[in-house]
Amino acid sequence: MSKTALIVGATGAVGSQLLPLLLQSDHYSRVIYLGRSRLQGSLADNEKLEQHILPIADWQNFSSQQTIDLTFCCLGTTLKQAGSKPAFKAVDLDAVQALAQIVRQKNHCSHFSVISSSGAGGKLPGFYLQIKTEMERQLSQRGFKTLQIFRPSLLNRQKSQQDADFRLGESLALMLFKLINPLIPKQLTPVTASSVAKAMLDAADNASEGVTVIQRNQMD
């Protein structure tokens, strides 16, 4: 049965890889994009695509005539990009929860798929993982029939993505991981954004009820 999917964060590293997969899939007759800027290029002309351009502050005004079966949340930033801890929290926790509330209450969406981080869900120190852990905890209480949480390790971005969104720290870390890769567990090795996107699509196609956590070693 063809479904309608909503994708948020479709211009980011993983979202930009996931969107064309959704548009190519026979499982989805409609793909709704919610973002701050209109998509351009060949993807924007796809007849399956429906675009809604709204800033996060106005997401409560989002509405679609389509019933949303699945929501793919690819939102995410870094402390450096955000500029402060409150700004980081506003995206990686507050915006994710706002989206979940909207699609659950207004669109009766039963399946929510979200990108978290390796190390989340435990008691490791650090503001970044604390926010990711709290994001997962709150989502688990939203009442979704199916909640899929993806915990990738450091993203190995494609070159075009690095050019558009260069992160020196990530690049240096990737160089180090390549040198010591044979010595570290796979759970900690970098993963490509395309691998995460494919894992999200595959997991959605084979979803079961309840909360499922997909770790890095399940993304190849």
N, C-alpha and C positions, 0 to 999 in steps of 0.2 A: 504494500500500500504506500503510495507516495505521501510524503509528509512536507510540512512547512518548517523551515529552520530559521532561527534568528541568530545572527552573528554580530558580536560587539567586539571591537578591537581588531577589525579586519585590516587595518593598515600597519599593524605591528608585525614583529618577526614571525610569530606562529600564525596569526590571523591572516596575513597576506598569503600564506601557503595553504591555509585551510579553505579560504573562500573559493578558489577555482576548483578544488576537489568537490565541494558541495554543489557547485554549479554543474559539474560534469556527472555527478552521481544520479543514477536513475531512481534512487530512493527519495529524492526531494523534488517536488514539483514547483516549490516556491522557496526562495532564499531571501530573507529580509535583512538588509544591512542598516544598522543604527550607528551613526557616527557624527563627528563634528564637521566633516567636510565631505563633499560629494566625490564619489569615485569617478575616475576618468579612465579612458582607454577602452580596450575591447571588452573587458569584463562589464563595464557600465552599460554596454549595449545588449547584454544577455537578457533574453526575454523572461527568464526565470527570476531575475533580480528585481527587488523592490527596495528603493532607497528612502531612508528617513534621516534628515539632517537636523540634529538637535544637539545643543550643548548639554553636558551632564546635568546642569542645574534645571533644565527643562524636560528631563526624561519623563516626569510625571504626565506630560502632555502627549507622550507617545501612544499612538493607537494604530491598529491595522485591522482591516476587514478580515484578514486571514486568522485562522486558529493556529497558534504557535505550538507545535509539537515538541520541539527541542530548542534549547537556547545554548549557544556556544559562547562562553565568556572568555575572551582572550585578552582582557585588560591586564595591564601590568606596567610598572615603571621601575626606576631605581631611585635610591635616596639621592644620588648625585643629580639625576635628571629632574627629580621633583624639586630639589633645592632645600627641602626641610622635612623633618619628620611629619609634621601635620599635613604637608602637601602630599607626601607619600601615602599616608594613611587615607587621605581623601580619595585617592584612586584605587589602591589595592584592597581597601576594606570598605569604605563608605560607598563608593560607586558600585562595587560588586553587589553589596547588599541592597542598594537602591534598585539595581537592575533585577535582582532576584525577586524583590517584593512586587515590582511592577508586573513582571511576566507571570508570577504566580497568582496574583490577585486579579489583575485586569485581563490577562490573556489565558488564564487557566493552564499554563504550561506545566507539564508533569515531569519533564526531563531537563536537567540542568547539568552542563558540562563545563568545568572551569579549570584554568591553569593555576596551580599553586607553586610549590617549590620543594625540591629535595631537602629533607631536614624538617619540614613542617610537620605538625602533629605531635611533636615530642617536647622535650624540655631543654633543648639547646638554647644557649643565651643569644641575645642579639635582637634588636628592634625589628629587623626585616623578617626573621622567622616568627617572631611573636605576632606580627600582623598577619602573616600567612596562616598561622595556626588559628588565630581568632577568626579569620575569614572562613576557614573550613568549619569551625565549630558553629558559627552562626548559620551558615548555609545548611548544615545538617539538621537545623531546627525549623527550617522553612516549610517542611511538609512536602518536598518533591517526592514523587513516586520513585524516581531514579535520579541519583546524584553521583556523577562521575568526577573524581578529583585527580588531576594529573600533576605529578611531582617531578618535573624534569630537573636535571642538573644544570650546570652552566650551558647556555645555548651557544652552539657553534653556528654562527650566522653565515649565510651566503654572502659572497663578496658585495653584491649589489646592496644588500641590507646594511652591511658595514659602512659602505660609502654614504648611505643616506642617514645613518644613525651611528656614527663612529663612537665606540666606547673603548678608550685606551686601556682601562683596567681589564676589560674582558679579553681584549686582544693579547695582552701580556699573559694573562692566566691561561689562555688557550695554547700559547707557545710553550708554557711550562708543562701543561698537561701532555702535549705531544712528546716531550722529552721523557717524561716518566710514565707514560701510558701503560707500558707492560707491567709496571710495579703496583698499580692501584686497582682497587675493585671496580668492576664495570659500573656499579651503582653511582660512582663518583666521576666517571669519565664524561666529557662533554657530549651533548646530543644535538643533532641538527634540528632546526626549526621545522623542516619538512618532515622529519621522523615523528616529531610531536604531533604535527597536524594530521599525519596519516593515522597515528595511534588514536587520535580523537575521533576520526571518522570511523575507523574500524570498531572501536569500542561502542560507538553510538549504534552501529549496525547490528551489534551483538549484545545489546544491553540487557541487564537483568534488574529486577527491582531492588531497592535499597541503596546503600552507600558503597561505592566501589572506589578504591584508591589504586591508581595505576602508577607504579614506580618507574624510575628511569630505565631499569633493565627490561621493561616490557614495551619499550618504545623503539625497538629496532626491527 
